[in-house]
Amino acid sequence: MFTRMITTTNNLDAFGRTYTNFDIMRKILRSLPKTWKTKVMTIQEAKNLTKLS
């Protein structure tokens, strides 16, 4: 799944739309199924995603 997201963002980059690491991480976390909700919340709380570089 991560590879598909990176491929998509790279293709969009070719069209002039760039994504920061923060945007990519948020999109990946949002795309996970609802069964992953508690894990996503744990990841978001454990790491300050605004400082992700």
CHARMM internal coordinates of N, CA and C (Angstrom, degrees):
IC EDIT
DIST 1 N 1 CA 1.4432
DIST 1 CA 1 C 1.5311
ANGL 1 N 1 CA 1 C 110.48
DIST 1 C 2 N 1.3175
ANGL 1 CA 1 C 2 N 116.69
DIHE 1 N 1 CA 1 C 2 N -41.19
DIST 2 N 2 CA 1.4609
ANGL 1 C 2 N 2 CA 120.16
DIHE 1 CA 1 C 2 N 2 CA 179.34
DIST 2 CA 2 C 1.5223
ANGL 2 N 2 CA 2 C 110.48
DIHE 1 C 2 N 2 CA 2 C -61.79
DIST 2 C 3 N 1.3296
ANGL 2 CA 2 C 3 N 116.18
DIHE 2 N 2 CA 2 C 3 N -39.73
DIST 3 N 3 CA 1.4635
ANGL 2 C 3 N 3 CA 120.25
DIHE 2 CA 2 C 3 N 3 CA -179.73
DIST 3 CA 3 C 1.5242
ANGL 3 N 3 CA 3 C 110.91
DIHE 2 C 3 N 3 CA 3 C -63.65
DIST 3 C 4 N 1.3364
ANGL 3 CA 3 C 4 N 116.73
DIHE 3 N 3 CA 3 C 4 N -40.54
DIST 4 N 4 CA 1.4691
ANGL 3 C 4 N 4 CA 119.49
DIHE 3 CA 3 C 4 N 4 CA 177.87
DIST 4 CA 4 C 1.5166
ANGL 4 N 4 CA 4 C 111.51
DIHE 3 C 4 N 4 CA 4 C -63.28
DIST 4 C 5 N 1.3307
ANGL 4 CA 4 C 5 N 116.43
DIHE 4 N 4 CA 4 C 5 N -40.22
DIST 5 N 5 CA 1.4695
ANGL 4 C 5 N 5 CA 120.24
DIHE 4 CA 4 C 5 N 5 CA -179.68
DIST 5 CA 5 C 1.5287
ANGL 5 N 5 CA 5 C 110.17
DIHE 4 C 5 N 5 CA 5 C -65.42
DIST 5 C 6 N 1.3291
ANGL 5 CA 5 C 6 N 117.02
DIHE 5 N 5 CA 5 C 6 N -43.35
DIST 6 N 6 CA 1.4644
ANGL 5 C 6 N 6 CA 120.88
DIHE 5 CA 5 C 6 N 6 CA 179.67
DIST 6 CA 6 C 1.5272
ANGL 6 N 6 CA 6 C 110.42
DIHE 5 C 6 N 6 CA 6 C -64.76
DIST 6 C 7 N 1.3298
ANGL 6 CA 6 C 7 N 117.05
DIHE 6 N 6 CA 6 C 7 N -41.69
DIST 7 N 7 CA 1.4635
ANGL 6 C 7 N 7 CA 120.34
DIHE 6 CA 6 C 7 N 7 CA 178.13
DIST 7 CA 7 C 1.5233
ANGL 7 N 7 CA 7 C 110.68
DIHE 6 C 7 N 7 CA 7 C -61.10
DIST 7 C 8 N 1.3134
ANGL 7 CA 7 C 8 N 116.55
DIHE 7 N 7 CA 7 C 8 N -43.27
DIST 8 N 8 CA 1.4632
ANGL 7 C 8 N 8 CA 120.87
DIHE 7 CA 7 C 8 N 8 CA 179.02
DIST 8 CA 8 C 1.5187
ANGL 8 N 8 CA 8 C 111.37
DIHE 7 C 8 N 8 CA 8 C -63.37
DIST 8 C 9 N 1.3269
ANGL 8 CA 8 C 9 N 117.07
DIHE 8 N 8 CA 8 C 9 N -45.30
DIST 9 N 9 CA 1.4633
ANGL 8 C 9 N 9 CA 119.28
DIHE 8 CA 8 C 9 N 9 CA -179.51
DIST 9 CA 9 C 1.5244
ANGL 9 N 9 CA 9 C 111.28
DIHE 8 C 9 N 9 CA 9 C -67.72
DIST 9 C 10 N 1.3202
ANGL 9 CA 9 C 10 N 117.41
DIHE 9 N 9 CA 9 C 10 N -33.99
DIST 10 N 10 CA 1.4635
ANGL 9 C 10 N 10 CA 119.71
DIHE 9 CA 9 C 10 N 10 CA 176.36
DIST 10 CA 10 C 1.5258
ANGL 10 N 10 CA 10 C 110.92
DIHE 9 C 10 N 10 CA 10 C -66.04
DIST 10 C 11 N 1.3270
ANGL 10 CA 10 C 11 N 116.45
DIHE 10 N 10 CA 10 C 11 N -39.04
DIST 11 N 11 CA 1.4633
ANGL 10 C 11 N 11 CA 119.70
DIHE 10 CA 10 C 11 N 11 CA 177.55
DIST 11 CA 11 C 1.5233
ANGL 11 N 11 CA 11 C 110.89
DIHE 10 C 11 N 11 CA 11 C -66.06
DIST 11 C 12 N 1.3237
ANGL 11 CA 11 C 12 N 117.44
DIHE 11 N 11 CA 11 C 12 N -39.54
DIST 12 N 12 CA 1.4603
ANGL 11 C 12 N 12 CA 120.19
DIHE 11 CA 11 C 12 N 12 CA 177.21
DIST 12 CA 12 C 1.5218
ANGL 12 N 12 CA 12 C 110.82
DIHE 11 C 12 N 12 CA 12 C -67.12
DIST 12 C 13 N 1.3215
ANGL 12 CA 12 C 13 N 116.53
DIHE 12 N 12 CA 12 C 13 N -33.19
DIST 13 N 13 CA 1.4601
ANGL 12 C 13 N 13 CA 120.80
DIHE 12 CA 12 C 13 N 13 CA 177.22
DIST 13 CA 13 C 1.5281
ANGL 13 N 13 CA 13 C 110.32
DIHE 12 C 13 N 13 CA 13 C -62.07
DIST 13 C 14 N 1.3270
ANGL 13 CA 13 C 14 N 116.35
DIHE 13 N 13 CA 13 C 14 N -34.91
DIST 14 N 14 CA 1.4620
ANGL 13 C 14 N 14 CA 120.47
DIHE 13 CA 13 C 14 N 14 CA 178.05
DIST 14 CA 14 C 1.5293
ANGL 14 N 14 CA 14 C 111.14
DIHE 13 C 14 N 14 CA 14 C -64.60
DIST 14 C 15 N 1.3340
ANGL 14 CA 14 C 15 N 117.10
DIHE 14 N 14 CA 14 C 15 N -26.16
DIST 15 N 15 CA 1.4601
ANGL 14 C 15 N 15 CA 121.61
DIHE 14 CA 14 C 15 N 15 CA 177.87
DIST 15 CA 15 C 1.5197
ANGL 15 N 15 CA 15 C 112.59
DIHE 14 C 15 N 15 CA 15 C -90.11
DIST 15 C 16 N 1.3316
ANGL 15 CA 15 C 16 N 116.91
DIHE 15 N 15 CA 15 C 16 N 1.27
DIST 16 N 16 CA 1.4538
ANGL 15 C 16 N 16 CA 120.07
DIHE 15 CA 15 C 16 N 16 CA 176.98
DIST 16 CA 16 C 1.5129
ANGL 16 N 16 CA 16 C 114.66
DIHE 15 C 16 N 16 CA 16 C 102.89
DIST 16 C 17 N 1.3301
ANGL 16 CA 16 C 17 N 119.19
DIHE 16 N 16 CA 16 C 17 N -0.85
DIST 17 N 17 CA 1.4736
ANGL 16 C 17 N 17 CA 121.82
DIHE 16 CA 16 C 17 N 17 CA 179.31
DIST 17 CA 17 C 1.5237
ANGL 17 N 17 CA 17 C 108.11
DIHE 16 C 17 N 17 CA 17 C -100.73
DIST 17 C 18 N 1.3169
ANGL 17 CA 17 C 18 N 116.98
DIHE 17 N 17 CA 17 C 18 N 114.95
DIST 18 N 18 CA 1.4596
ANGL 17 C 18 N 18 CA 120.40
DIHE 17 CA 17 C 18 N 18 CA 179.46
DIST 18 CA 18 C 1.5228
ANGL 18 N 18 CA 18 C 109.92
DIHE 17 C 18 N 18 CA 18 C -106.40
DIST 18 C 19 N 1.3097
ANGL 18 CA 18 C 19 N 115.43
DIHE 18 N 18 CA 18 C 19 N 147.87
DIST 19 N 19 CA 1.4582
ANGL 18 C 19 N 19 CA 122.55
DIHE 18 CA 18 C 19 N 19 CA 178.74
DIST 19 CA 19 C 1.5191
ANGL 19 N 19 CA 19 C 109.16
DIHE 18 C 19 N 19 CA 19 C -118.74
DIST 19 C 20 N 1.3164
ANGL 19 CA 19 C 20 N 116.16
DIHE 19 N 19 CA 19 C 20 N 138.95
DIST 20 N 20 CA 1.4588
ANGL 19 C 20 N 20 CA 120.46
DIHE 19 CA 19 C 20 N 20 CA 174.58
DIST 20 CA 20 C 1.5239
ANGL 20 N 20 CA 20 C 108.16
DIHE 19 C 20 N 20 CA 20 C -79.98
DIST 20 C 21 N 1.3334
ANGL 20 CA 20 C 21 N 115.94
DIHE 20 N 20 CA 20 C 21 N 165.82
DIST 21 N 21 CA 1.4606
ANGL 20 C 21 N 21 CA 119.82
DIHE 20 CA 20 C 21 N 21 CA 176.68
DIST 21 CA 21 C 1.5232
ANGL 21 N 21 CA 21 C 110.77
DIHE 20 C 21 N 21 CA 21 C -59.44
DIST 21 C 22 N 1.3241
ANGL 21 CA 21 C 22 N 116.36
DIHE 21 N 21 CA 21 C 22 N -35.93
DIST 22 N 22 CA 1.4633
ANGL 21 C 22 N 22 CA 120.97
DIHE 21 CA 21 C 22 N 22 CA 178.35
DIST 22 CA 22 C 1.5244
ANGL 22 N 22 CA 22 C 110.67
DIHE 21 C 22 N 22 CA 22 C -61.27
DIST 22 C 23 N 1.3306
ANGL 22 CA 22 C 23 N 117.01
DIHE 22 N 22 CA 22 C 23 N -46.17
DIST 23 N 23 CA 1.4641
ANGL 22 C 23 N 23 CA 120.88
DIHE 22 CA 22 C 23 N 23 CA 179.57
DIST 23 CA 23 C 1.5244
ANGL 23 N 23 CA 23 C 111.44
DIHE 22 C 23 N 23 CA 23 C -62.68
DIST 23 C 24 N 1.3254
ANGL 23 CA 23 C 24 N 116.48
DIHE 23 N 23 CA 23 C 24 N -42.69
DIST 24 N 24 CA 1.4629
ANGL 23 C 24 N 24 CA 120.69
DIHE 23 CA 23 C 24 N 24 CA 179.93
DIST 24 CA 24 C 1.5223
ANGL 24 N 24 CA 24 C 110.36
DIHE 23 C 24 N 24 CA 24 C -63.01
DIST 24 C 25 N 1.3338
ANGL 24 CA 24 C 25 N 117.12
DIHE 24 N 24 CA 24 C 25 N -45.78
DIST 25 N 25 CA 1.4615
ANGL 24 C 25 N 25 CA 120.71
DIHE 24 CA 24 C 25 N 25 CA -179.37
DIST 25 CA 25 C 1.5271
ANGL 25 N 25 CA 25 C 110.97
DIHE 24 C 25 N 25 CA 25 C -62.23
DIST 25 C 26 N 1.3324
ANGL 25 CA 25 C 26 N 117.25
DIHE 25 N 25 CA 25 C 26 N -42.94
DIST 26 N 26 CA 1.4634
ANGL 25 C 26 N 26 CA 120.29
DIHE 25 CA 25 C 26 N 26 CA 179.28
DIST 26 CA 26 C 1.5291
ANGL 26 N 26 CA 26 C 111.07
DIHE 25 C 26 N 26 CA 26 C -63.37
DIST 26 C 27 N 1.3264
ANGL 26 CA 26 C 27 N 116.99
DIHE 26 N 26 CA 26 C 27 N -40.04
DIST 27 N 27 CA 1.4587
ANGL 26 C 27 N 27 CA 120.13
DIHE 26 CA 26 C 27 N 27 CA 179.89
DIST 27 CA 27 C 1.5275
ANGL 27 N 27 CA 27 C 111.12
DIHE 26 C 27 N 27 CA 27 C -66.13
DIST 27 C 28 N 1.3168
ANGL 27 CA 27 C 28 N 116.71
DIHE 27 N 27 CA 27 C 28 N -40.23
DIST 28 N 28 CA 1.4632
ANGL 27 C 28 N 28 CA 120.25
DIHE 27 CA 27 C 28 N 28 CA 178.31
DIST 28 CA 28 C 1.5221
ANGL 28 N 28 CA 28 C 110.26
DIHE 27 C 28 N 28 CA 28 C -64.41
DIST 28 C 29 N 1.3282
ANGL 28 CA 28 C 29 N 117.24
DIHE 28 N 28 CA 28 C 29 N -46.05
DIST 29 N 29 CA 1.4628
ANGL 28 C 29 N 29 CA 120.11
DIHE 28 CA 28 C 29 N 29 CA -179.41
DIST 29 CA 29 C 1.5289
ANGL 29 N 29 CA 29 C 111.62
DIHE 28 C 29 N 29 CA 29 C -64.41
DIST 29 C 30 N 1.3276
ANGL 29 CA 29 C 30 N 117.30
DIHE 29 N 29 CA 29 C 30 N -36.24
DIST 30 N 30 CA 1.4678
ANGL 29 C 30 N 30 CA 120.59
DIHE 29 CA 29 C 30 N 30 CA 178.73
DIST 30 CA 30 C 1.5218
ANGL 30 N 30 CA 30 C 112.26
DIHE 29 C 30 N 30 CA 30 C -71.21
DIST 30 C 31 N 1.3317
ANGL 30 CA 30 C 31 N 117.34
DIHE 30 N 30 CA 30 C 31 N -26.08
DIST 31 N 31 CA 1.4596
ANGL 30 C 31 N 31 CA 120.03
DIHE 30 CA 30 C 31 N 31 CA -176.05
DIST 31 CA 31 C 1.5274
ANGL 31 N 31 CA 31 C 113.27
DIHE 30 C 31 N 31 CA 31 C -83.31
DIST 31 C 32 N 1.3255
ANGL 31 CA 31 C 32 N 117.73
DIHE 31 N 31 CA 31 C 32 N -8.09
DIST 32 N 32 CA 1.4591
ANGL 31 C 32 N 32 CA 120.42
DIHE 31 CA 31 C 32 N 32 CA -179.75
DIST 32 CA 32 C 1.5263
ANGL 32 N 32 CA 32 C 110.58
DIHE 31 C 32 N 32 CA 32 C -71.18
DIST 32 C 33 N 1.3441
ANGL 32 CA 32 C 33 N 116.46
DIHE 32 N 32 CA 32 C 33 N 150.97
DIST 33 N 33 CA 1.4726
ANGL 32 C 33 N 33 CA 119.66
DIHE 32 CA 32 C 33 N 33 CA 178.90
DIST 33 CA 33 C 1.5276
ANGL 33 N 33 CA 33 C 112.04
DIHE 32 C 33 N 33 CA 33 C -63.22
DIST 33 C 34 N 1.3197
ANGL 33 CA 33 C 34 N 116.08
DIHE 33 N 33 CA 33 C 34 N 162.66
DIST 34 N 34 CA 1.4668
ANGL 33 C 34 N 34 CA 121.19
DIHE 33 CA 33 C 34 N 34 CA -178.22
DIST 34 CA 34 C 1.5207
ANGL 34 N 34 CA 34 C 112.35
DIHE 33 C 34 N 34 CA 34 C -62.02
DIST 34 C 35 N 1.3257
ANGL 34 CA 34 C 35 N 117.54
DIHE 34 N 34 CA 34 C 35 N -25.69
DIST 35 N 35 CA 1.4633
ANGL 34 C 35 N 35 CA 119.84
DIHE 34 CA 34 C 35 N 35 CA 179.20
DIST 35 CA 35 C 1.5249
ANGL 35 N 35 CA 35 C 111.65
DIHE 34 C 35 N 35 CA 35 C -65.57
DIST 35 C 36 N 1.3137
ANGL 35 CA 35 C 36 N 117.52
DIHE 35 N 35 CA 35 C 36 N -17.39
DIST 36 N 36 CA 1.4645
ANGL 35 C 36 N 36 CA 122.83
DIHE 35 CA 35 C 36 N 36 CA 179.12
DIST 36 CA 36 C 1.5221
ANGL 36 N 36 CA 36 C 112.39
DIHE 35 C 36 N 36 CA 36 C -92.18
DIST 36 C 37 N 1.3223
ANGL 36 CA 36 C 37 N 118.06
DIHE 36 N 36 CA 36 C 37 N 2.11
DIST 37 N 37 CA 1.4640
ANGL 36 C 37 N 37 CA 121.52
DIHE 36 CA 36 C 37 N 37 CA -172.13
DIST 37 CA 37 C 1.5269
ANGL 37 N 37 CA 37 C 112.75
DIHE 36 C 37 N 37 CA 37 C -54.81
DIST 37 C 38 N 1.3235
ANGL 37 CA 37 C 38 N 118.23
DIHE 37 N 37 CA 37 C 38 N -44.99
DIST 38 N 38 CA 1.4679
ANGL 37 C 38 N 38 CA 119.88
DIHE 37 CA 37 C 38 N 38 CA -179.08
DIST 38 CA 38 C 1.5203
ANGL 38 N 38 CA 38 C 111.06
DIHE 37 C 38 N 38 CA 38 C -66.16
DIST 38 C 39 N 1.3200
ANGL 38 CA 38 C 39 N 117.18
DIHE 38 N 38 CA 38 C 39 N -36.70
DIST 39 N 39 CA 1.4636
ANGL 38 C 39 N 39 CA 120.41
DIHE 38 CA 38 C 39 N 39 CA 178.25
DIST 39 CA 39 C 1.5259
ANGL 39 N 39 CA 39 C 110.93
DIHE 38 C 39 N 39 CA 39 C -67.73
DIST 39 C 40 N 1.3286
ANGL 39 CA 39 C 40 N 116.21
DIHE 39 N 39 CA 39 C 40 N -39.86
DIST 40 N 40 CA 1.4649
ANGL 39 C 40 N 40 CA 120.49
DIHE 39 CA 39 C 40 N 40 CA 178.21
DIST 40 CA 40 C 1.5192
ANGL 40 N 40 CA 40 C 110.16
DIHE 39 C 40 N 40 CA 40 C -62.73
DIST 40 C 41 N 1.3314
ANGL 40 CA 40 C 41 N 116.49
DIHE 40 N 40 CA 40 C 41 N -43.84
DIST 41 N 41 CA 1.4626
ANGL 40 C 41 N 41 CA 119.91
DIHE 40 CA 40 C 41 N 41 CA 179.30
DIST 41 CA 41 C 1.5251
ANGL 41 N 41 CA 41 C 110.96
DIHE 40 C 41 N 41 CA 41 C -62.70
DIST 41 C 42 N 1.3291
ANGL 41 CA 41 C 42 N 116.82
DIHE 41 N 41 CA 41 C 42 N -39.14
DIST 42 N 42 CA 1.4604
ANGL 41 C 42 N 42 CA 120.94
DIHE 41 CA 41 C 42 N 42 CA 178.47
DIST 42 CA 42 C 1.5211
ANGL 42 N 42 CA 42 C 110.76
DIHE 41 C 42 N 42 CA 42 C -64.08
DIST 42 C 43 N 1.3243
ANGL 42 CA 42 C 43 N 116.85
DIHE 42 N 42 CA 42 C 43 N -42.88
DIST 43 N 43 CA 1.4676
ANGL 42 C 43 N 43 CA 120.84
DIHE 42 CA 42 C 43 N 43 CA 178.55
DIST 43 CA 43 C 1.5218
ANGL 43 N 43 CA 43 C 110.20
DIHE 42 C 43 N 43 CA 43 C -62.62
DIST 43 C 44 N 1.3261
ANGL 43 CA 43 C 44 N 116.56
DIHE 43 N 43 CA 43 C 44 N -44.80
DIST 44 N 44 CA 1.4598
ANGL 43 C 44 N 44 CA 120.18
DIHE 43 CA 43 C 44 N 44 CA -178.64
DIST 44 CA 44 C 1.5182
ANGL 44 N 44 CA 44 C 111.52
DIHE 43 C 44 N 44 CA 44 C -64.95
DIST 44 C 45 N 1.3275
ANGL 44 CA 44 C 45 N 117.68
DIHE 44 N 44 CA 44 C 45 N -37.48
DIST 45 N 45 CA 1.4574
ANGL 44 C 45 N 45 CA 120.48
DIHE 44 CA 44 C 45 N 45 CA 179.89
DIST 45 CA 45 C 1.5256
ANGL 45 N 45 CA 45 C 111.95
DIHE 44 C 45 N 45 CA 45 C -75.41
DIST 45 C 46 N 1.3263
ANGL 45 CA 45 C 46 N 117.04
DIHE 45 N 45 CA 45 C 46 N -34.85
DIST 46 N 46 CA 1.4610
ANGL 45 C 46 N 46 CA 120.73
DIHE 45 CA 45 C 46 N 46 CA -176.90
DIST 46 CA 46 C 1.5239
ANGL 46 N 46 CA 46 C 112.03
DIHE 45 C 46 N 46 CA 46 C -73.63
DIST 46 C 47 N 1.3112
ANGL 46 CA 46 C 47 N 116.34
DIHE 46 N 46 CA 46 C 47 N -31.74
DIST 47 N 47 CA 1.4633
ANGL 46 C 47 N 47 CA 120.65
DIHE 46 CA 46 C 47 N 47 CA -177.49
DIST 47 CA 47 C 1.5172
ANGL 47 N 47 CA 47 C 108.81
DIHE 46 C 47 N 47 CA 47 C -119.51
DIST 47 C 48 N 1.2927
ANGL 47 CA 47 C 48 N 115.22
DIHE 47 N 47 CA 47 C 48 N 135.56
DIST 48 N 48 CA 1.4569
ANGL 47 C 48 N 48 CA 119.29
DIHE 47 CA 47 C 48 N 48 CA 175.80
DIST 48 CA 48 C 1.5237
ANGL 48 N 48 CA 48 C 106.75
DIHE 47 C 48 N 48 CA 48 C -81.25
DIST 48 C 49 N 1.3271
ANGL 48 CA 48 C 49 N 116.86
DIHE 48 N 48 CA 48 C 49 N 97.82
DIST 49 N 49 CA 1.4604
ANGL 48 C 49 N 49 CA 121.24
DIHE 48 CA 48 C 49 N 49 CA -173.38
DIST 49 CA 49 C 1.5202
ANGL 49 N 49 CA 49 C 113.12
DIHE 48 C 49 N 49 CA 49 C -66.89
DIST 49 C 50 N 1.3155
ANGL 49 CA 49 C 50 N 117.67
DIHE 49 N 49 CA 49 C 50 N -17.08
DIST 50 N 50 CA 1.4584
ANGL 49 C 50 N 50 CA 118.73
DIHE 49 CA 49 C 50 N 50 CA 178.34
DIST 50 CA 50 C 1.5197
ANGL 50 N 50 CA 50 C 110.99
DIHE 49 C 50 N 50 CA 50 C -73.02
DIST 50 C 51 N 1.3275
ANGL 50 CA 50 C 51 N 117.67
DIHE 50 N 50 CA 50 C 51 N -19.57
DIST 51 N 51 CA 1.4592
ANGL 50 C 51 N 51 CA 120.75
DIHE 50 CA 50 C 51 N 51 CA 179.56
DIST 51 CA 51 C 1.5192
ANGL 51 N 51 CA 51 C 112.16
DIHE 50 C 51 N 51 CA 51 C -101.44
DIST 51 C 52 N 1.3245
ANGL 51 CA 51 C 52 N 117.67
DIHE 51 N 51 CA 51 C 52 N 9.41
DIST 52 N 52 CA 1.4522
ANGL 51 C 52 N 52 CA 122.21
DIHE 51 CA 51 C 52 N 52 CA 179.17
DIST 52 CA 52 C 1.5198
ANGL 52 N 52 CA 52 C 109.44
DIHE 51 C 52 N 52 CA 52 C -67.89
DIST 52 C 53 N 1.3140
ANGL 52 CA 52 C 53 N 116.44
DIHE 52 N 52 CA 52 C 53 N 129.59
DIST 53 N 53 CA 1.4699
ANGL 52 C 53 N 53 CA 118.77
DIHE 52 CA 52 C 53 N 53 CA 179.78
DIST 53 CA 53 C 1.4993
ANGL 53 N 53 CA 53 C 111.61
DIHE 52 C 53 N 53 CA 53 C -128.48
END
COOR INIT
IC SEED 1 N 1 CA 1 C
IC BUILD
